[in-house]
Amino acid sequence: MTTMKQIAELAQCSRATVSRVIAGSPLVKENTRVRVQYWLDKTGFQPNRAAQGLIGGRTALIGLCLPSLTEDNCAAFVEAFEAETKKRGYDLLLGVSGRDEKRERVFPAMLLSRRADGFAAVGVGIGEQILEKSQIPGLYLDAADPEKAAALADSLIDKIQNRGEEDPAEDTSL
């Protein structure tokens, strides 16, 4: 696994410059950015998401809790939801409750322990109760409608990115 230090050595720059290129900072000169990006691409460098989460307070991780993967378009919903979260730079952690209320209740706490940025609960029996008690941004959808998956993912990511700015009385369900 290639490190940021190794990329900096290959690109003949500092680790801070490599970090700025990864973050898309406009402070890096174009020729330096191209050189660093070349080595990032050539080595297949992958930033450490856990370290970024510690530094930036965000992990780019979203949880999705479903009652099942085999009923009511759930698999198609997951595919559409995950495609949208990926487009927006987020990874997905999937939980399947099996309609077990205990598993549904602990899902947000498990995500919180992994420093997830938010979650969506789809068609779970106690979705609204989960949202009320959760310490991370969340949204609830009654059914796994694949045509609503992208909109749900977008709404959740917007809510995460605007955290602290939203109205506490805002409706959190779609």
Secondary structure, DSSP 8 states (H G I E B T S, - for coil): ---HHHHHHHHTS-HHHHHHHHHT-TTS-HHHHHHHHHHHHHHT----HHHHHHHHS---EEEEEES-SSSTTHHHHHHHHHHHHHHTT-EEEEEE-TT-HHHHHHHHHHHHHTT-SEEEEES-TTHHHHHHH-SS-EEEESS--HHHHHHHHHHHHHHHHTTTTS-TT---B-
